[in-house]
Amino acid sequence: MPIERQAPTHTRIKTRHMVLLAHLDRERSLLHAAEAAGMSQPAASKMLRELEDTVGVPLFERHARGVEPTAYGAIFVRRAHAALAELRRAQEEVEALQRGDRYRVAIGSVMSPATELLPRAISLLTQRHPQMVVSVEMDTSRPLVKRLLDGHLDVVIGRILDPNSAADLSFEPLAEEPHSLIARSGHPLSRRRHLTVEDLVDCTWLLPPGDSILRERLNAMFLQRGLQLPARIVESSSVPMITNLLRSSDMVVALPEDVVRPYCDAGMLRVMPIDLHVRMDAYGLITRRGHPLSPDAQEAVQALSEAWQAMSRPQKSPGT
């Protein structure tokens, strides 16, 4: 009597399962997820039970307030988002090819490389492929990498900070990122002959969100000296907002000099005379391991690499 072979688990997971997982993650409610997926709540509940039976582990915890993904569910949710994003992108690429258009490339970047590296690369891309649409997102590394893993970005210029996602990512280091203290020209502290960290406690600081590595290292700068953390804080990661606030107030910020060099050259801002000893880990090009890049994403990575090489090349002085 022939033995009936059961299909592998992954072949029994259908697109409708991934759609439900994605809605459950967003809504955290079986009723709302069912409505978003266009099905009844009993049908969604049955589908979730079938999926959990298929994979052999609980994916969501049910409680009075709704549902929360388990550790197993978090893995499936992340992969479901990525798979659905890939399907959407495939459909968009097919439609673009039918129209004869170039497809778009989506790049995420932390602050510093967006001041010179990214504009150089985009300039190369637009020269070579005038019809290519380049989408750029600015944020800190963690949310950018999450959007990369979810399939919403093609490449990120940033850092890998979560060891749990490192195995799913490829990283090509580019540069370290020392930070300086930046303030407006004529800031009261600029008249100090010997500026110290103790002098900075009472300043109003422009800081990145609380979950950023830079925020942690700036906090450590004060705490390691037995000082209180600054009490007056404005949180922002927007360069235009930061520069406007600096120019019109006595706030201070820790930034790479390259980010504000045009404002310093114009005499509006200045690098304050203190070494904060705050350095960020090297940033680099991050892509998803095991996910082949689209032709346009490959072009973007190539342009970023060429732009970085041009920036790193020693500049010849006139007459040499």
Buried (B, 14 or more C-beta within 10 A) or exposed (E): EEEEEEEEEEEBBEEEBBBBBBBBBEBBBBEBBBBBBEBEBEEBBEBBEEBBEBBEEBBBEEEEEBBBBBEBBBBBBBBBBBBBBBEEBEEEBEEBEEEEEBBBBBBBBBBBBBBBBBEBBBEBBBEEBEEBBBEBBBBBBBBBBBBBBBBBBBBBBBBBBBEEBEEBBBBBEBBEBBBBBBBBBEBEBBEEEEBEBEEBBEBBBBBBBEEBBBBEBBBEBBEEEEEEEBEEBBEBBEBEEBBEBBBEBEBBBBBBBBBBBEBBEEEBBBBBEBEBEBEBEEBBBBBBEEBEBBEBBBBBBBBBBEBBEEBEEEEEEEEE
